[in-house]
Amino acid sequence: MTYRNPVLNADWSDPDVVRVGDDFYLTASSFGRAPGLPLLHSRDLVNWTLVGHAVERLEPAEEFAAPRHDCGIWAPSIRHHDDRFWIFWGDPDQGIFQVNAPEIRGPWTQPHLVKAGKGLIDPCPLWDDETGEAYLVHAWAKSRSGVKNRLTGHRMHPDGSELLDEGKLIVDGDRIPGWFTLEGPKLYKHDDWFWIFAPAGGVETGWQGAFRSREFFGPYEEKIVLEQKDTDVNGPHQGGWVRTPSSEDWFLHFQQRGAYGRVVHLQPMRWGADGWPVLGNEGAPVAVHPLPDLPPHPPAAPATDDDFPGGRFGRQWSWTANPPPLSASLERGDPHAGWATQHSGDGLKLACVRSADAHDLRKLPNVLTQRLPGTPCAVEVDLRLDSEESGTRAGLAVLGDAFGWIGLQRGADGAVHVVHRFAEAVAERERDAAHARLAPQGRVRLRIEIGAGARCRFLYDIGEGPRVSGPVFAATPWRWVGALLGLFALAPAGTGHAGAATFSHFRIDPL
């Protein structure tokens, strides 16, 4: 039996993995979305399900009240130590954080700032069971610190609360011929060596390196252990090593795929006669490979479909910024309170949130999103607009540096219309992609067919069968984030409750 890469064919950026007993757990970057730090579970390293998130809201809360798509949670590391799960990550504007929990489903502690500083990214801890010492390595973001292409090492308090020194440069990529943008380190102890697995060369064209030293603070020697070679897997790098109960070694890493984001591949790994790791097929990524030596499990993948029982949405959804505090009430004039309303039936009821930025979905925190699938698919959802106010609107969007959406809007004539709009990456506001159509019942079935190259065709059905709307739209990523599917409900700036929209029967089916 074999598996085929990618094993996670969507934007699970910068993956890291750990094994606890017979279970494998993976986390990934979530940037400015909330909740953040997704938690995935597998028994066979091929079939994964999403079981929760480690961070409900980003801090400081006020800084993430509006979208910051490329900020927030970058490149986390997940470990299990002292009967607890630990996740460390870097916020490039604030520093190195960690959370921990007794079980993968929590409860997780509140984010704790381990080291403050600009440009501190991609941290990874190591607890040395032989000596009782604890260490941490991290990389640098030049955009915030003016420094990159180097790794800094610290001694860390064994309780993970603080670093015990100012840090030492332990790998300088500028001194390695041909290496640039060294980042994403993962720290291990194996065979009496300290190992750092770290990528370089950039997310689209880079490679995976390995470094080893007898002492944590070096000196380290290096070797390229995974690169594209003659395959179609560009830039195969940045991930984590994991060992199965039968002592097989595997490496999970990402591949940058434009609008689809960073999809996750699984590579076999062995230790060569020279003591260095050998990844994939002699250092080249594999497309198809025999399954890991683990008990067989039925096919599984992170959920996408949702009937929104009781008005609740599944774990696959995240807001584009922090949602209002749970204590927020629907007081008159509060434009952000009560984005989603729980109720006795099925269907997602989103309040038409008032905003002066309703013309640009990229600026709005109240867009409920999930990842764009990496294979051709059709996305469908039913929508009803329950608002009498002119200008209220709701719809289904594909979001990135450019965006397109289709949905319903209450017109100045009091009627509800099907509208289809888009904005190019350089545009400051949306414009029509098609002429408006009357939706006599205030209802519509929306559909986006996403073909090769993330080219999107928009359709609507007001009871007369599906009709194509406007030209094909090519989805785009945000800077580090793949394109997202989004649901939203909006109203013009003003005061008072503006009504709501109800979404139901959200489905994603292969094409």
Secondary structure as the mmCIF struct_conf table of DSSP 4:
data_model
#
loop_
_struct_conf.conf_type_id
_struct_conf.id
_struct_conf.beg_label_comp_id
_struct_conf.beg_label_asym_id
_struct_conf.beg_label_seq_id
_struct_conf.end_label_comp_id
_struct_conf.end_label_asym_id
_struct_conf.end_label_seq_id
STRN STRN1 THR A 2 ARG A 4
BEND BEND1 ASN A 5 ASN A 5
BEND BEND2 VAL A 7 VAL A 7
STRN STRN2 LEU A 8 LEU A 8
BEND BEND3 ALA A 10 ALA A 10
BEND BEND4 ASP A 14 ASP A 14
STRN STRN3 ASP A 16 VAL A 20
TURN_TY1_P TURN_TY1_P1 GLY A 21 ASP A 22
STRN STRN4 ASP A 23 THR A 27
STRN STRN5 PHE A 31 PHE A 31
TURN_TY1_P TURN_TY1_P2 GLY A 32 GLY A 32
STRN STRN6 ALA A 34 ALA A 34
BEND BEND5 PRO A 35 PRO A 35
STRN STRN7 GLY A 36 SER A 42
BEND BEND6 ARG A 43 ASN A 47
STRN STRN8 THR A 49 VAL A 55
BEND BEND7 GLU A 56 ARG A 57
BEND BEND8 GLU A 59 PRO A 60
HELX_RH_3T_P HELX_RH_3T_P1 ALA A 61 PHE A 64
BEND BEND9 ALA A 65 ALA A 66
TURN_TY1_P TURN_TY1_P3 HIS A 69 ASP A 70
BEND BEND10 CYS A 71 GLY A 72
STRN STRN9 ILE A 73 ILE A 73
STRN STRN10 TRP A 74 HIS A 81
TURN_TY1_P TURN_TY1_P4 ASP A 82 ASP A 83
STRN STRN11 ARG A 84 ASP A 91
TURN_TY1_P TURN_TY1_P5 PRO A 92 GLN A 94
STRN STRN12 GLY A 95 ALA A 101
BEND BEND11 PRO A 102 GLU A 103
TURN_TY1_P TURN_TY1_P6 ILE A 104 ARG A 105
HELX_LH_PP_P HELX_LH_PP_P1 PRO A 107 PRO A 111
STRN STRN13 HIS A 112 ALA A 116
TURN_TY1_P TURN_TY1_P7 LYS A 118 GLY A 119
STRN STRN14 LEU A 120 TRP A 127
TURN_TY1_P TURN_TY1_P8 ASP A 129 THR A 131
STRN STRN15 ALA A 134 TRP A 140
HELX_RH_AL_P HELX_RH_AL_P1 LYS A 142 SER A 145
BEND BEND12 GLY A 146 GLY A 146
BEND BEND13 ASN A 149 ASN A 149
STRN STRN16 ARG A 150 MET A 156
TURN_TY1_P TURN_TY1_P9 PRO A 158 ASP A 159
BEND BEND14 GLY A 160 SER A 161
STRN STRN17 LEU A 163 LEU A 163
BEND BEND15 LEU A 164 GLU A 166
STRN STRN18 LYS A 168 ASP A 172
HELX_RH_3T_P HELX_RH_3T_P2 GLY A 173 ARG A 175
BEND BEND16 ILE A 176 ILE A 176
TURN_TY1_P TURN_TY1_P10 PRO A 177 GLY A 178
STRN STRN19 LYS A 186 HIS A 190
TURN_TY1_P TURN_TY1_P11 ASP A 191 ASP A 192
STRN STRN20 TRP A 193 ALA A 200
BEND BEND17 GLY A 201 GLY A 201
TURN_TY1_P TURN_TY1_P12 VAL A 203 THR A 205
STRN STRN21 TRP A 207 SER A 213
BEND BEND18 ARG A 214 GLU A 215
TURN_TY1_P TURN_TY1_P13 PHE A 216 PHE A 217
STRN STRN22 GLU A 221 LEU A 226
TURN_TY1_P TURN_TY1_P14 LYS A 229 ASP A 230
BEND BEND19 THR A 231 ASP A 232
BEND BEND20 GLY A 235 GLY A 235
STRN STRN23 HIS A 237 ARG A 243
TURN_TY1_P TURN_TY1_P15 PRO A 245 SER A 246
STRN STRN24 ASP A 249 GLN A 256
HELX_RH_3T_P HELX_RH_3T_P3 GLY A 258 TYR A 260
STRN STRN25 ARG A 262 TRP A 271
TURN_TY1_P TURN_TY1_P16 ALA A 273 ASP A 274
BEND BEND21 GLY A 275 GLY A 275
STRN STRN26 PRO A 277 LEU A 279
TURN_TY1_P TURN_TY1_P17 GLY A 280 GLY A 280
STRN STRN27 ASN A 281 ASN A 281
TURN_TY1_P TURN_TY1_P18 GLU A 282 GLY A 283
STRN STRN28 ALA A 284 ALA A 284
BEND BEND22 ALA A 287 ALA A 287
STRN STRN29 VAL A 288 PRO A 290
HELX_LH_PP_P HELX_LH_PP_P2 LEU A 291 PRO A 292
BEND BEND23 ASP A 293 LEU A 294
STRN STRN30 ASP A 306 ASP A 306
STRN STRN31 PRO A 309 PRO A 309
TURN_TY1_P TURN_TY1_P19 GLY A 310 GLY A 311
TURN_TY1_P TURN_TY1_P20 ARG A 315 GLN A 316
STRN STRN32 SER A 318 TRP A 319
BEND BEND24 THR A 320 ALA A 321
HELX_LH_PP_P HELX_LH_PP_P3 ASN A 322 PRO A 325
TURN_TY1_P TURN_TY1_P21 LEU A 326 SER A 327
TURN_TY1_P TURN_TY1_P22 ARG A 332 GLY A 333
BEND BEND25 PRO A 335 ALA A 337
BEND BEND26 TRP A 339 TRP A 339
STRN STRN33 ALA A 340 THR A 341
BEND BEND27 SER A 344 GLY A 345
STRN STRN34 ASP A 346 ASP A 346
BEND BEND28 GLY A 347 GLY A 347
STRN STRN35 LEU A 348 ALA A 351
STRN STRN36 VAL A 353 ARG A 354
TURN_TY1_P TURN_TY1_P23 ALA A 356 HIS A 359
HELX_RH_3T_P HELX_RH_3T_P4 LEU A 361 LYS A 363
BEND BEND29 PRO A 365 PRO A 365
STRN STRN37 LEU A 368 ARG A 371
HELX_LH_PP_P HELX_LH_PP_P4 LEU A 372 PRO A 373
BEND BEND30 GLY A 374 THR A 375
STRN STRN38 CYS A 377 ASP A 386
BEND BEND31 GLU A 389 GLU A 389
TURN_TY1_P TURN_TY1_P24 SER A 390 GLY A 391
STRN STRN39 ARG A 393 LEU A 399
BEND BEND32 GLY A 400 ALA A 402
STRN STRN40 PHE A 403 ARG A 410
TURN_TY1_P TURN_TY1_P25 ALA A 412 ASP A 413
BEND BEND33 GLY A 414 GLY A 414
STRN STRN41 VAL A 416 ALA A 423
TURN_TY1_P TURN_TY1_P26 ALA A 425 VAL A 426
BEND BEND34 GLU A 428 ARG A 429
STRN STRN42 ARG A 431 ASP A 432
BEND BEND35 ALA A 433 ALA A 434
STRN STRN43 ARG A 437 LEU A 438
TURN_TY1_P TURN_TY1_P27 PRO A 440 GLN A 441
BEND BEND36 GLY A 442 GLY A 442
STRN STRN44 ARG A 443 ILE A 450
HELX_RH_3T_P HELX_RH_3T_P5 ALA A 452 ALA A 454
STRN STRN45 ARG A 455 ASP A 461
BEND BEND37 ILE A 462 GLU A 464
STRN STRN46 ARG A 467 ALA A 474
BEND BEND38 ARG A 479 VAL A 481
STRN STRN47 LEU A 484 ALA A 491
BEND BEND39 ALA A 493 ALA A 493
BEND BEND40 THR A 495 GLY A 496
STRN STRN48 ALA A 500 PRO A 510
#
